[in-house]
Amino acid sequence: MKTTRVITFDNPHPEVTVDVYASAVAQALEARYPAFADEFLGLFSHTSEEGTTSIVAVGSELSIECHNAGDALELRLVNGEAVERECSCKLDPEADFHEQLFRAVAAFVDEIRPFLARHHGLPPSTLLLGGWRCGIDPKRPGEALVFTIPRVACRLAARECSFTHFESGDLRDVGARLVTFPYEFSLSANPRVTKRQLIPECREYVDALVGLIRELSGEAEDKVVIGREVRLTLQTKISPILLLRLTAPARGKKYEYVFRWRGGDSWVGVSPETLLIKQGADIVVEPLAGTRKGSDAREKSSRYREELLRDAKETEEHETAARMFHENLSAVCVPGSIQRVESRNVIDLGYVQHLKSTITGTVKPGMNVFGTLSAVYPPATIWGKPIALSGQRIRAYEKIDRGFYTGAFGYFTLDDSAKFALAIRTAKMSGNDIHVYAGSGIVKGSDPYREWLETSLKMSPFLASEFLVG
């Protein structure tokens, strides 16, 4: 039986924005508990109209892991080096991989939930942080999904903060004094870019899209998302927390996150897109599709906004994504409960503008969050439609390994609340290399070079940072 302790205190730095404070807390926890931070480091912030809430965590007390063995999914509940529960689900090569993944995880979570309560004494509010990779090639073995119950988690809001941690001799000093003074985000060394590699090069990307567009039918439901990568090599390695602070745009509602497991690669993101929020039986999805550049100049910003609203290609791309969400939710929601409460609203992030819709619904009784995800992931905003054909086209025309890019990051709780951000505007940090990713929705009317420029716009938070001097 595990014993947890909760410490609540007033936010000692209300003058500091919560997302910046969360980054400071992450640095403090990483410095104080380096062994735990090597097991797992997580930061997840969400800015909404109600304000910003951040979760910072280190250490892995327990984890749910799903490995794709190529012909089967292997699921495990891991406690340190011990495997406490496991099962294997054979994969049907003719069925959708992601649907099989989430149905398997949904059943496994339902199975272990009472075990975690009974055997470990974990309350329903217990938080599991993590995400899943975008499985472009379902035959490729590797880790598909991982969620961690951290040893130490700090939840931060404008007024109040709290620590939740497992009782341990190593954690006797957990408390408000750990995070009384935010760290400064100054550079210890100039992170100068010594090498920049485009994967693929512009000509290769454009030529591939020319071939792809020939295959598209021209029907509204025929779309595929093709991504690319820019790889930056830095003269000096920097921390993922610092990269987040150097690149996070100040404007707009967004998610900020850093995730790293077992001392491996770090994933850093500033995603504007909600994949799924679940509270009780109520769910929210917010498809984001349709793009125009942004500007700090009001006149230019207004002009780009009007261009976006009038652009037939961008509107078609957005409507395809929104209809797909609506159709897929009908399989897991109570009939008549699905509503589109916001339609093609323009969100302005400063560097780019998008069309966004908000769709709500009520899930059927007994349907947990992963069962819901089996119906809505992958969305057209990062994949395309039809699903199976889009997967074939991505494998044929895309030249990158997506990893967690266009997967998702976030959390769920043992009582089945959840919040997941689609992992776009995301970079992978591997040693001194920063791999920056972006994609674009391709339809029959797409202009290949304009799609190249659009992906460049989407990479702006990382490529246009004043601190990454070439």
SVG drawing of the C-alpha trace seen along z (x, -y; Angstrom):
<svg xmlns="http://www.w3.org/2000/svg" viewBox="-31 -49 60 61">
<polyline fill="none" stroke="black" stroke-width="0.4" points="0.0,0.0 1.4,-3.3 1.0,-6.5 0.6,-9.8 0.9,-13.3 -0.7,-16.5 0.6,-20.0 -1.4,-23.0 -0.1,-26.6 -0.7,-30.1 1.1,-30.8 4.2,-32.7 4.7,-34.5 1.4,-35.8 3.2,-38.4 4.8,-35.7 2.6,-34.1 1.7,-30.6 3.4,-29.0 6.7,-30.8 6.4,-29.8 5.8,-26.2 9.0,-26.2 10.8,-27.5 9.3,-24.8 10.3,-22.2 13.9,-23.4 13.8,-23.4 12.5,-19.8 15.0,-18.6 17.9,-20.2 16.7,-18.8 15.8,-15.3 18.0,-14.5 17.5,-10.7 13.7,-11.1 13.9,-13.6 16.0,-11.0 13.1,-8.5 10.5,-11.0 10.2,-14.7 6.8,-16.2 5.4,-19.7 1.9,-20.3 0.3,-23.8 -3.0,-24.8 -4.1,-28.4 -7.9,-29.0 -10.3,-31.9 -10.3,-30.9 -6.5,-31.3 -3.5,-29.0 -3.1,-25.7 0.2,-23.8 1.3,-20.4 5.0,-19.7 6.2,-16.2 9.3,-14.1 9.8,-10.4 7.9,-7.3 6.1,-5.6 4.0,-3.5 3.5,-3.5 1.2,-2.1 3.2,-1.1 2.0,0.2 4.5,1.7 3.7,2.5 5.4,5.9 4.4,5.7 1.8,8.5 0.5,7.8 0.1,5.0 1.8,5.7 0.4,3.8 2.1,3.6 1.6,2.0 5.1,1.3 6.2,0.7 9.9,-0.1 11.5,3.0 8.5,5.2 5.6,5.9 2.4,6.1 -0.1,6.6 0.3,7.5 -1.7,8.6 -1.2,9.1 -3.7,8.2 -3.2,9.7 -3.3,7.1 -5.6,7.5 -3.6,6.2 -6.8,5.4 -8.2,3.2 -7.3,-0.3 -4.2,-0.3 -5.1,-3.3 -8.6,-2.0 -7.1,1.3 -4.6,-0.5 -7.1,-2.6 -9.6,0.2 -6.8,2.4 -5.7,-0.4 -9.4,-1.2 -9.9,2.4 -6.5,2.6 -7.2,-0.7 -10.6,0.6 -9.0,3.8 -6.2,2.2 -8.2,-0.7 -9.7,1.3 -6.3,3.0 -4.6,-0.3 -7.2,-1.5 -7.2,1.8 -3.6,2.8 -1.9,-0.6 -4.5,-2.8 -4.6,-5.3 -7.5,-7.8 -9.7,-8.4 -8.0,-11.8 -4.6,-10.1 -3.0,-11.7 -1.3,-9.8 0.8,-12.0 2.0,-10.9 1.0,-10.4 1.2,-8.3 3.1,-8.2 1.5,-8.7 1.7,-5.2 2.3,-5.9 3.6,-2.3 1.6,0.1 4.0,2.9 7.0,1.1 7.8,2.3 8.3,-0.2 6.7,-1.9 3.3,-3.1 1.9,-4.7 3.2,-5.5 1.5,-7.1 3.3,-7.7 2.1,-8.2 4.9,-10.6 6.6,-10.4 6.2,-14.2 3.6,-16.3 3.0,-20.1 -0.2,-21.7 0.0,-25.4 -2.7,-28.1 -2.8,-31.8 -3.9,-31.7 -3.1,-28.3 -0.4,-25.6 -0.2,-22.0 2.3,-19.2 1.3,-15.5 4.0,-13.0 4.5,-9.5 5.9,-9.1 9.6,-8.4 12.8,-9.3 14.0,-11.0 11.1,-13.4 11.0,-14.7 11.7,-18.2 8.9,-18.5 7.0,-21.8 6.5,-25.4 10.1,-26.3 11.3,-24.3 9.8,-26.8 9.8,-30.0 12.1,-31.8 11.7,-31.2 14.8,-30.4 16.0,-32.9 15.8,-31.8 19.0,-33.3 21.4,-31.6 24.4,-29.9 25.9,-29.7 24.8,-31.0 22.8,-28.2 24.2,-29.1 22.9,-26.9 25.9,-25.3 24.0,-23.2 20.5,-23.4 19.1,-20.4 15.8,-20.3 14.1,-16.9 13.2,-16.8 14.7,-19.7 12.2,-22.1 12.4,-20.8 11.9,-17.2 9.0,-18.2 7.3,-20.1 7.9,-17.3 6.4,-14.8 3.3,-16.9 2.9,-17.4 2.7,-13.6 0.4,-13.3 -2.0,-15.9 -2.4,-14.0 -3.8,-11.0 -6.4,-13.1 -9.9,-12.9 -11.0,-16.5 -13.8,-15.4 -14.2,-17.3 -13.5,-14.2 -10.2,-13.4 -7.3,-15.0 -4.0,-13.9 -1.5,-15.6 2.2,-15.5 4.8,-16.5 8.4,-17.6 11.3,-18.3 14.0,-20.9 16.9,-19.6 19.0,-22.2 22.3,-21.3 23.3,-23.6 26.8,-24.5 25.8,-24.1 23.2,-21.7 20.3,-23.4 17.6,-22.1 14.1,-21.3 12.7,-23.7 14.8,-26.5 13.8,-25.7 10.2,-25.9 10.6,-29.3 12.6,-30.7 10.0,-29.6 6.6,-29.8 4.5,-32.5 3.0,-35.0 -0.3,-35.3 -3.3,-33.0 -4.7,-30.1 -2.3,-27.2 -0.8,-24.1 2.9,-24.1 4.6,-20.8 7.8,-19.0 8.0,-15.2 11.0,-13.0 11.2,-9.3 14.1,-7.3 16.7,-9.9 15.8,-9.7 14.8,-12.3 12.8,-15.3 9.6,-16.4 8.8,-20.1 5.6,-21.7 3.5,-24.8 0.3,-23.3 -2.8,-25.4 -5.0,-22.4 -7.2,-20.5 -7.6,-16.9 -10.0,-15.9 -11.2,-17.1 -13.3,-14.8 -15.0,-15.8 -17.5,-13.2 -19.5,-12.1 -19.0,-15.4 -16.4,-15.8 -15.0,-18.6 -13.0,-18.4 -11.6,-21.4 -10.5,-20.7 -8.0,-23.2 -7.5,-23.4 -7.1,-26.2 -4.1,-28.5 -2.9,-32.0 0.1,-33.9 -0.3,-36.3 1.2,-39.7 1.7,-42.0 0.4,-44.8 -3.3,-45.1 -4.1,-46.1 -2.1,-43.2 -3.6,-40.8 -7.1,-41.8 -6.4,-41.4 -5.0,-37.9 -8.0,-37.0 -10.4,-38.0 -8.3,-36.1 -8.5,-33.0 -12.3,-33.3 -12.7,-33.7 -10.2,-31.0 -12.2,-28.1 -9.3,-25.6 -8.7,-26.5 -12.5,-26.3 -12.8,-23.0 -9.9,-21.6 -11.4,-22.8 -14.9,-21.5 -13.5,-18.1 -11.8,-17.9 -14.9,-19.1 -17.3,-16.7 -15.0,-13.8 -15.0,-14.5 -18.8,-14.8 -19.3,-11.6 -16.8,-9.6 -18.2,-10.9 -21.6,-9.6 -20.3,-6.0 -19.4,-6.8 -21.8,-9.6 -25.4,-9.6 -27.6,-10.2 -28.6,-13.8 -25.9,-15.1 -23.3,-16.2 -23.3,-19.9 -21.0,-22.2 -21.0,-25.2 -18.4,-27.2 -17.8,-27.1 -14.8,-28.4 -13.7,-30.9 -10.3,-32.5 -7.7,-32.1 -4.7,-34.5 -1.4,-33.2 0.6,-36.1 2.9,-34.1 -0.1,-32.3 -3.9,-32.3 -6.2,-29.2 -9.8,-28.3 -11.1,-26.5 -14.4,-24.8 -15.6,-23.4 -17.7,-20.3 -19.2,-18.9 -21.0,-15.7 -21.9,-13.2 -20.3,-9.8 -22.3,-6.6 -22.3,-5.0 -19.3,-2.8 -17.2,-4.5 -13.9,-5.6 -11.6,-8.2 -9.5,-5.7 -12.7,-4.1 -13.6,-7.6 -10.2,-8.1 -10.6,-4.9 -13.3,-6.8 -11.7,-10.2 -7.9,-9.5 -6.3,-10.1 -8.2,-13.3 -8.2,-14.6 -6.2,-17.6 -3.0,-15.5 -3.8,-12.5 -6.4,-13.0 -9.5,-11.2 -10.2,-8.4 -8.2,-7.0 -6.8,-3.9 -5.9,-5.6 -4.4,-8.5 -2.1,-6.2 -0.9,-4.6 -0.2,-8.0 1.7,-9.2 3.9,-6.2 4.5,-6.7 5.1,-10.5 6.4,-11.5 10.1,-11.4 10.2,-11.7 9.8,-9.7 7.0,-11.4 7.4,-9.8 5.2,-11.7 4.7,-14.5 1.0,-14.4 0.4,-12.0 -0.8,-13.6 0.4,-14.7 -1.6,-15.3 -3.1,-13.5 -6.0,-11.3 -7.1,-10.5 -8.3,-7.2 -11.8,-8.6 -11.5,-9.2 -11.2,-13.0 -8.7,-13.8 -7.1,-16.6 -5.1,-16.0 -3.3,-18.4 -2.6,-17.3 1.2,-17.2 1.7,-19.8 4.1,-22.8 6.4,-20.2 10.2,-19.5 12.3,-16.6 15.5,-17.3 18.2,-14.6 21.6,-15.7 22.6,-18.9 20.0,-18.3 16.5,-19.9 14.1,-18.2 11.3,-20.7 8.2,-19.2 5.2,-20.6 2.7,-19.4 0.1,-20.7 -3.3,-19.4 -3.2,-18.6 -6.3,-18.6 -6.7,-18.7 -6.6,-22.5 -3.3,-22.8 -0.4,-24.7 2.7,-22.7 5.0,-25.7 2.4,-27.5 2.1,-24.3 5.9,-24.5 5.6,-28.1 2.7,-27.1 4.8,-24.5 7.5,-27.1 5.0,-29.4 4.0,-26.6 7.6,-26.0 8.1,-29.7 8.0,-29.3 11.2,-27.3 12.9,-28.6 12.3,-32.3 13.5,-32.4 15.8,-35.3 18.0,-33.1 18.7,-30.5 21.2,-32.6 22.5,-31.0"/>
</svg>
